[in-house]
Amino acid sequence: MAALLLALVSLAPLPVLAQTSTPATTSTTTTTTTPGSKKSTKSTTVVVNVNTATSKELQQVKGIGAATAKKIIAARPYKSLDELVSKKVLSSKQFDRLKPQLAL
């Protein structure tokens, strides 16, 4: 009986440790309803990791097109988001507008 139990235990699959990785994008949906109105407004905020996101993922951020995504990718890696301005990838005005949607 002990030999059978030992054989069964050895055949059991080993647990696989989950790999931790930072997703390139994170999405948050907010629904708001104005008082006295039946209409609700949905807004989706996309947060993109500038060091790992693909061009397509970067373009999900409102204000980043194909050309800007290409510049962001070309100037990688970034140690801080402020480097987007210092490396002349974004203007300071663009950076201020997009910063809440960008991450490292």
ChimeraX commands (.cxc) that place a marker at each C-alpha (Angstrom):
marker #1 position 0.00,0.00,0.00 radius 0.5
marker #1 position 2.82,2.40,0.90 radius 0.5
marker #1 position 4.53,1.68,-2.44 radius 0.5
marker #1 position 1.29,2.50,-4.30 radius 0.5
marker #1 position 0.91,5.77,-2.39 radius 0.5
marker #1 position 4.54,6.69,-3.10 radius 0.5
marker #1 position 4.03,5.93,-6.81 radius 0.5
marker #1 position 0.93,8.13,-6.95 radius 0.5
marker #1 position 2.66,11.01,-5.21 radius 0.5
marker #1 position 5.58,10.87,-7.62 radius 0.5
marker #1 position 3.17,11.07,-10.57 radius 0.5
marker #1 position 1.41,14.17,-9.25 radius 0.5
marker #1 position 2.30,17.28,-11.23 radius 0.5
marker #1 position 4.60,19.74,-9.53 radius 0.5
marker #1 position 3.15,23.18,-8.84 radius 0.5
marker #1 position 4.25,25.85,-11.30 radius 0.5
marker #1 position 5.28,29.14,-9.78 radius 0.5
marker #1 position 3.54,32.09,-11.34 radius 0.5
marker #1 position 5.81,34.38,-13.26 radius 0.5
marker #1 position 5.51,37.99,-12.26 radius 0.5
marker #1 position 5.71,40.54,-14.99 radius 0.5
marker #1 position 4.49,44.07,-15.34 radius 0.5
marker #1 position 1.75,44.40,-17.93 radius 0.5
marker #1 position 2.40,46.94,-20.65 radius 0.5
marker #1 position -1.06,48.46,-20.26 radius 0.5
marker #1 position -3.62,48.84,-17.54 radius 0.5
marker #1 position -7.14,50.04,-18.13 radius 0.5
marker #1 position -9.53,51.67,-15.69 radius 0.5
marker #1 position -13.17,52.38,-16.52 radius 0.5
marker #1 position -15.10,55.06,-14.67 radius 0.5
marker #1 position -18.85,55.59,-14.97 radius 0.5
marker #1 position -20.33,58.89,-13.85 radius 0.5
marker #1 position -23.91,60.11,-13.81 radius 0.5
marker #1 position -24.71,63.78,-13.58 radius 0.5
marker #1 position -27.43,64.76,-11.09 radius 0.5
marker #1 position -30.85,65.17,-12.68 radius 0.5
marker #1 position -29.74,63.31,-15.79 radius 0.5
marker #1 position -30.37,59.76,-16.87 radius 0.5
marker #1 position -27.30,59.74,-19.09 radius 0.5
marker #1 position -24.11,58.17,-17.83 radius 0.5
marker #1 position -20.70,58.94,-19.18 radius 0.5
marker #1 position -18.08,56.21,-19.45 radius 0.5
marker #1 position -14.45,57.16,-19.66 radius 0.5
marker #1 position -11.61,54.71,-19.95 radius 0.5
marker #1 position -8.17,55.64,-18.73 radius 0.5
marker #1 position -5.35,53.59,-20.20 radius 0.5
marker #1 position -2.05,53.52,-18.32 radius 0.5
marker #1 position 0.88,52.44,-20.50 radius 0.5
marker #1 position 4.38,51.38,-19.49 radius 0.5
marker #1 position 6.68,53.41,-21.78 radius 0.5
marker #1 position 9.54,50.91,-21.42 radius 0.5
marker #1 position 7.59,47.79,-22.44 radius 0.5
marker #1 position 4.53,48.82,-24.46 radius 0.5
marker #1 position 4.27,48.09,-28.15 radius 0.5
marker #1 position 3.52,50.83,-30.65 radius 0.5
marker #1 position -0.10,49.70,-30.79 radius 0.5
marker #1 position -0.40,49.81,-26.99 radius 0.5
marker #1 position 1.15,53.30,-26.84 radius 0.5
marker #1 position -1.34,54.52,-29.43 radius 0.5
marker #1 position -4.21,53.56,-27.10 radius 0.5
marker #1 position -3.32,56.67,-25.10 radius 0.5
marker #1 position -5.28,59.64,-26.39 radius 0.5
marker #1 position -2.71,62.05,-27.82 radius 0.5
marker #1 position -0.12,59.46,-28.89 radius 0.5
marker #1 position -0.09,58.62,-32.57 radius 0.5
marker #1 position 2.15,56.39,-34.66 radius 0.5
marker #1 position 4.94,58.97,-34.95 radius 0.5
marker #1 position 5.06,59.71,-31.22 radius 0.5
marker #1 position 4.92,56.00,-30.35 radius 0.5
marker #1 position 7.88,55.42,-32.67 radius 0.5
marker #1 position 9.86,58.20,-30.92 radius 0.5
marker #1 position 9.04,56.79,-27.48 radius 0.5
marker #1 position 10.23,53.33,-28.49 radius 0.5
marker #1 position 13.41,54.66,-30.13 radius 0.5
marker #1 position 14.51,56.56,-27.00 radius 0.5
marker #1 position 14.13,53.61,-24.57 radius 0.5
marker #1 position 14.99,52.76,-21.84 radius 0.5
marker #1 position 13.69,55.43,-19.46 radius 0.5
marker #1 position 14.74,55.71,-15.82 radius 0.5
marker #1 position 12.05,58.30,-15.12 radius 0.5
marker #1 position 9.08,59.68,-17.02 radius 0.5
marker #1 position 10.75,63.11,-17.06 radius 0.5
marker #1 position 13.22,61.70,-19.61 radius 0.5
marker #1 position 10.44,61.85,-22.19 radius 0.5
marker #1 position 10.93,65.62,-22.14 radius 0.5
marker #1 position 14.72,65.69,-21.62 radius 0.5
marker #1 position 15.22,63.28,-24.54 radius 0.5
marker #1 position 12.92,65.55,-26.61 radius 0.5
marker #1 position 10.39,62.80,-27.24 radius 0.5
marker #1 position 7.51,64.92,-25.90 radius 0.5
marker #1 position 7.12,68.64,-25.31 radius 0.5
marker #1 position 6.55,69.69,-21.72 radius 0.5
marker #1 position 2.94,70.59,-22.61 radius 0.5
marker #1 position 2.33,67.11,-24.12 radius 0.5
marker #1 position 4.04,65.49,-21.14 radius 0.5
marker #1 position 1.86,67.32,-18.61 radius 0.5
marker #1 position -1.27,66.20,-20.47 radius 0.5
marker #1 position -0.18,62.56,-20.94 radius 0.5
marker #1 position 1.67,61.93,-17.64 radius 0.5
marker #1 position -1.32,60.42,-15.78 radius 0.5
marker #1 position -1.54,57.76,-18.49 radius 0.5
marker #1 position 2.17,56.85,-18.54 radius 0.5
marker #1 position 4.14,54.58,-16.22 radius 0.5
marker #1 position 7.52,52.87,-15.94 radius 0.5
marker link #1:1,2 radius 0.2
marker link #1:2,3 radius 0.2
marker link #1:3,4 radius 0.2
marker link #1:4,5 radius 0.2
marker link #1:5,6 radius 0.2
marker link #1:6,7 radius 0.2
marker link #1:7,8 radius 0.2
marker link #1:8,9 radius 0.2
marker link #1:9,10 radius 0.2
marker link #1:10,11 radius 0.2
marker link #1:11,12 radius 0.2
marker link #1:12,13 radius 0.2
marker link #1:13,14 radius 0.2
marker link #1:14,15 radius 0.2
marker link #1:15,16 radius 0.2
marker link #1:16,17 radius 0.2
marker link #1:17,18 radius 0.2
marker link #1:18,19 radius 0.2
marker link #1:19,20 radius 0.2
marker link #1:20,21 radius 0.2
marker link #1:21,22 radius 0.2
marker link #1:22,23 radius 0.2
marker link #1:23,24 radius 0.2
marker link #1:24,25 radius 0.2
marker link #1:25,26 radius 0.2
marker link #1:26,27 radius 0.2
marker link #1:27,28 radius 0.2
marker link #1:28,29 radius 0.2
marker link #1:29,30 radius 0.2
marker link #1:30,31 radius 0.2
marker link #1:31,32 radius 0.2
marker link #1:32,33 radius 0.2
marker link #1:33,34 radius 0.2
marker link #1:34,35 radius 0.2
marker link #1:35,36 radius 0.2
marker link #1:36,37 radius 0.2
marker link #1:37,38 radius 0.2
marker link #1:38,39 radius 0.2
marker link #1:39,40 radius 0.2
marker link #1:40,41 radius 0.2
marker link #1:41,42 radius 0.2
marker link #1:42,43 radius 0.2
marker link #1:43,44 radius 0.2
marker link #1:44,45 radius 0.2
marker link #1:45,46 radius 0.2
marker link #1:46,47 radius 0.2
marker link #1:47,48 radius 0.2
marker link #1:48,49 radius 0.2
marker link #1:49,50 radius 0.2
marker link #1:50,51 radius 0.2
marker link #1:51,52 radius 0.2
marker link #1:52,53 radius 0.2
marker link #1:53,54 radius 0.2
marker link #1:54,55 radius 0.2
marker link #1:55,56 radius 0.2
marker link #1:56,57 radius 0.2
marker link #1:57,58 radius 0.2
marker link #1:58,59 radius 0.2
marker link #1:59,60 radius 0.2
marker link #1:60,61 radius 0.2
marker link #1:61,62 radius 0.2
marker link #1:62,63 radius 0.2
marker link #1:63,64 radius 0.2
marker link #1:64,65 radius 0.2
marker link #1:65,66 radius 0.2
marker link #1:66,67 radius 0.2
marker link #1:67,68 radius 0.2
marker link #1:68,69 radius 0.2
marker link #1:69,70 radius 0.2
marker link #1:70,71 radius 0.2
marker link #1:71,72 radius 0.2
marker link #1:72,73 radius 0.2
marker link #1:73,74 radius 0.2
marker link #1:74,75 radius 0.2
marker link #1:75,76 radius 0.2
marker link #1:76,77 radius 0.2
marker link #1:77,78 radius 0.2
marker link #1:78,79 radius 0.2
marker link #1:79,80 radius 0.2
marker link #1:80,81 radius 0.2
marker link #1:81,82 radius 0.2
marker link #1:82,83 radius 0.2
marker link #1:83,84 radius 0.2
marker link #1:84,85 radius 0.2
marker link #1:85,86 radius 0.2
marker link #1:86,87 radius 0.2
marker link #1:87,88 radius 0.2
marker link #1:88,89 radius 0.2
marker link #1:89,90 radius 0.2
marker link #1:90,91 radius 0.2
marker link #1:91,92 radius 0.2
marker link #1:92,93 radius 0.2
marker link #1:93,94 radius 0.2
marker link #1:94,95 radius 0.2
marker link #1:95,96 radius 0.2
marker link #1:96,97 radius 0.2
marker link #1:97,98 radius 0.2
marker link #1:98,99 radius 0.2
marker link #1:99,100 radius 0.2
marker link #1:100,101 radius 0.2
marker link #1:101,102 radius 0.2
marker link #1:102,103 radius 0.2
marker link #1:103,104 radius 0.2
view
